Amino acid sequence: MEVGGKILVGAAATAILALVGHYATGDGYIAGLENAAQTELTAQGMDGVKVAFARDPLSRRAVLDGDVSDDVKLKALNAVSEVTGASAVWAGGSPVDTSEANGSDQGTDPAATGAATECQNGVDTAIAGEKLSFRSGSAYISPASNKLLDKIATALKPCSGLVVAVGGHTDDNGNAQVNKILSQERADRVRAGLIERGIPENLVTATGFGAEKPLATGGGADADAQNRRIEFNVQAANKNQINDAKSQQEG
């Protein structure tokens, strides 16, 4: 085989390996969400509830199923949303309004909850298994991730009146307080990037969780890579969320 042919074959093989690696990472990320959600349900005594995330295509929307009471359905949905930051629906039905489960009248409109689920799906499709990446130990967003942020902002443009909660997460290496500060800085940077791209600043919040909400347990590079992430949770606006966004706007 001529040298030019070998180079082309090598390049093709490299591209295939990169593509396979991309989808393997995306599937691992979704599997981590699924495992974290199921573990939380079991921990809260809801063994009768099962949770699954779509694989084809990959999606961050959780689908819950099980023969349980409406009260348990609400409790399960709230638990899954809390631990994963993902939107959730009950199998065969519309999105569940969690305002009653939270024990407060926050003015959440069920129609807006459905719109939030639809918009979340749009964001998940825009991300499609990719991840925002940063320079190690900093909040500097890579050029490739800026392009991904462009796509996420485009997906959010039709989501008028909905709150976008940006969550920053790190692995558990190093000092916990430093990690939490870094995760907040990264979430703030992503929030600023969305605002620069036309998303109303009074409807975007940013929270850094550090290593408090891991997707993968145990050590190792694979687990660390899954746990270092930025998540986007589109929600129907309620009074508390709007107040949080306003306070960050003023800050």
N, C-alpha and C positions, 0 to 999 in steps of 0.2 A: 504493500500500500504506500502511496506517495505521502510525503510529509504533510502536504496540505490536507489530504484526506484524513490523516490521523488526527490533525488538529480539529477538524470539523466533528469527527466522531467523538473526540474527547470533550469538546464543548457541549455536544448534545447530551452525552452521559452526565456531565456536570449539571446541566439544566434539569434533567429528569430527576436526579438525586435531590436537587434543591426543591423541586415541586413536591416530591414525595415527603421530604422533611417538613415542608410548610403544612401540608395536610395532616401529617402525623402530629405536629405540634398543636394545630387547631383542634384536632380530635382529643388530644390529651387535655387541653384546656377545658373543653366542654365536659369531658369525663370527670375532671376535677370538680367542676361546678356541681355536677350530678351527685358525686360522692359526698361532697360537703352538705348538700341539701338533704340527702337521704339520712346521713349521720345525724343531722340536727333534728329531723323528724323523729327518728328513733330515740334520741336523747330526751325529747319532750313527750315520749309515750304514745306517739302516733304511728305505730307499726303498721296499721291498716292503710296508710297512705303511701302511695308509690309516686316517685317523681322521675321524669325523663326529659332529656333535651334532644331535640332533633339532630340527626347526624347528616342527613342528605336533603337539603344543604344544612351545614352547621348553623345552629341558632342558640342564642342565649335566652330564649323564652322557655320557661319551665312549664311543663304540662303535668298536672297532678291528677291522680286517679285513685279510687277506692270507695268502698261502700261505707261511708261515715255520715254523721249528722252534719247539718249546715253549720253549726257552731264549730265543729272540728275542721270543716272545710275552710272556714275563715281563719281559724288559728293556724292551720297548716300553710295556707297561702302567705300569711304574714310572716311565719317563720322562715319559709323559703326565700321570700323577698329580702328579709333582713340579713340572712347569712350569705346570700350570693350576690345581692344587688341586682338581680335579674327580674324582669317582668314575669308574671305567672298567670296562668289560666287553669280552670278546671276542665278536664277532658269532656268534650262534647257540649261545653257551655260557654257563656260569655265571661269576660274578666270579672272577678269577684271584688266587690267594694269592701275594703278593709276598714273603713271608718268606724263601723260598729265594733269590730274586733279590737280596735285600738282604744275603745271606751271613750271616744270623744266625738263631738259634733264639729268637724273641721270644714264642713261645707263642700265635701267632695261630690262632684256630679258623676253619677254612673256613666253617662254618655261620654264625659271627659275621660273616665277611666278606660273606656273602650278605645277612644282616640289615642290615649297614651300607649296602649298595647300595640296598636297599629304603627304608631311612630317608632316604638321600640324595635319592632320588626324591621323597619326601614334602616335604623341605625345598625342593627345586627347584620343586615345584608351588606351595608356599606363596609363594615369591618371585615366580614367574611373570613374569619380566622386569623386576621392580621393583628398585630399588637403595636401600640405606640411605644417607641423606644427612646431612651435618654442616654446621654453620656454618663459613664459610670460615676456614681457618687454626686451627680449634679441634676439640675432640672432643665438642662439644655436639651431641647427636642431635636432629634436628627432630621436632616432634610427629607428623607424618605417618609418619616412619620408626619412631617408637615403636610405632605401630599395626602396621607391618610386622614389627617385632620380636616383637610379640604372636603373630602368625601363625607365625613361625619357631619360637618356643618351643613353641607348641601342636603343631607337626609333630614336634618333638624329644621330646615327653613320652613317646611309646611306645618310645623308643630306649634303653631301660634297658641299662646296661653298655657302651654304645658311647661312644667318645671323639669330642667335637666340637671340631675345630681351627678357630679363628677367625683368619683372615688379613687383615691390614690392608695396603692398597696405595695409593700416591699417584702423581701424575704426576711428571715429572722437572723441573718448574719450581722454581727456588730452590735452596737449599743441600741437598745430599744427606743430610747427617747430621740436619738439622732435619726433613726429610721422613720419615726413618726413625723419629725420635722421635715425630713426629705420628702416623704410621701405627700405632705401638705403643700410643699413648694411645687412639686410636680403637678398636683391637682390644680393649684392656683395658676400655673403656667398654661395648662390645658384650658382652663376656664377663660383665661385671657385670650387664648388663641381662638376660641369659639366666638367670643365677643368681637374680636377683630374681624371675624368672618361674617358678622351680621346677626348673631344670636343675641337677643335682648339681655343685657347684663342683669336686669332685675328678675330674670327667670333661670339663672344658672347659679348653682351652688357648687362649692368645692370642699371636700373633706378628706383629710389624710388619716388613714387608719394604721399606718405602719405595718407591722406583721401580725396585727390582731385577728385578721380574717383570712387565714391561708386557704388556698384551694387544694394544695397537696401537702401531705404530712411527711415527716421524715426529712433527712438531709439529702444532699446531692444536687448536682447541677440542674437536672430535669425538674425537680421539685421547686428549686429556687426560681427557675425561669417561669414556671407557672404562677408562682406567688407574686412575682414582680409584674404589676399590671396597672392599667387605668381602666376603670369600668364606667359605663354610662347608663344611668337608670332614668328613663323618661317616666314622669309621674303626673297624674292629674293634680293640679295645684290646689293646695289647701292653705289655710291661714298661716300655719306654722312654717310651711315651706317658703311661702312668699316672704314672710318676715325674715327667714334665714337668708334668702337671696338679697333682700334689701340691706340687711346688715353687712353682708359681704360687699355689696355695691358701695356702701358708705365708707367701709373700711379701706 
